Amino acid sequence: MVDLDRFSFIGYTFPLLSDPKGEVIRRYDLLHASAGPKGADIARPAEFLVDSSGTIRWVNLTENIAVRAYPEQVLKAFDEMQAKGGP
C-alpha cells in the first residue's frame, strides 16, 4: 500500500496499491502469467466492489486488457448490493 499523504498533493483521496513482486495479484488469483511486456507476469484486468467491512461483493474478471465492465454494469451491481442491505 502506498501512503495516501505521498500523493495527496495531486488531489488523490484514496490509497494506491503498489505490488512490484505480484504478491497481491497472486493472493487474489489475478496472475496473467507471461502476458506482459517481454513475457513479464501481469495482473488480469479486474474490477471489484468492496463494502465498508472489506467484503468483496462483486467481481468482474477478464483475460483481455481492453475489456472492462461498463459503468452501467458496476452501477447495477452497486444498486443490487444496496438493495440486499450492503453498504
C-alpha positions in Angstrom: 0.0 0.0 0.0 1.3 3.4 -0.8 0.9 6.2 1.8 -2.0 8.5 0.9 -0.1 11.5 2.0 2.5 10.8 -0.6 0.1 11.5 -3.4 -2.4 13.9 -1.7 -0.7 16.9 -3.4 -2.0 15.6 -6.7 -5.5 15.5 -5.3 -5.9 11.8 -4.7 -8.3 11.0 -1.9 -7.8 7.2 -1.9 -4.9 4.9 -1.2 -2.9 3.3 -4.0 -1.5 -0.2 -4.1 2.0 -0.9 -5.3 2.6 -4.6 -6.0 6.1 -4.9 -7.6 6.5 -8.6 -6.6 3.0 -9.6 -7.6 2.1 -10.8 -4.2 -1.4 -9.3 -4.2 -2.3 -10.4 -7.7 -1.4 -14.0 -6.7 -3.4 -13.7 -3.5 -6.5 -12.8 -5.4 -5.8 -15.2 -8.3 -5.3 -12.4 -10.8 -2.0 -13.5 -12.2 -1.8 -13.4 -16.0 1.5 -15.3 -16.4 3.8 -14.1 -19.1 1.2 -11.7 -20.6 3.1 -8.5 -20.1 6.0 -6.8 -21.9 8.9 -9.2 -22.6 6.9 -12.1 -21.1 6.5 -10.5 -17.6 3.8 -11.6 -15.3 1.0 -9.0 -15.0 -2.4 -8.7 -13.3 -5.5 -9.8 -15.1 -8.0 -7.0 -15.7 -10.3 -6.9 -12.7 -12.8 -4.7 -11.0 -14.2 -5.2 -7.5 -16.9 -3.7 -5.4 -15.9 -3.9 -1.8 -18.2 -3.0 1.0 -17.2 -0.9 4.1 -16.4 -4.1 6.0 -13.9 -5.1 3.3 -16.1 -7.9 1.9 -15.9 -8.3 -1.9 -19.5 -8.0 -3.1 -19.0 -8.0 -6.9 -16.2 -9.0 -9.3 -15.6 -8.6 -13.0 -12.6 -10.5 -14.4 -11.4 -10.7 -17.9 -8.4 -12.1 -19.8 -8.2 -9.2 -22.2 -6.7 -5.9 -21.1 -9.1 -4.0 -23.4 -12.2 -5.4 -21.7 -13.6 -3.7 -18.7 -17.1 -3.5 -17.1 -19.4 -0.9 -18.5 -20.3 1.8 -15.9 -23.9 0.6 -16.1 -22.8 -2.9 -15.0 -21.0 -1.5 -12.0 -23.8 0.8 -11.0 -26.3 -2.1 -11.3 -24.1 -4.3 -9.1 -23.9 -1.4 -6.6 -27.7 -0.9 -6.6 -28.2 -4.6 -6.1 -25.7 -4.6 -3.2 -27.5 -1.8 -1.5 -30.9 -3.5 -2.1 -29.6 -6.5 -0.2 -28.7 -4.3 2.7 -25.0 -3.8 1.9 -23.2 -0.5 2.4 
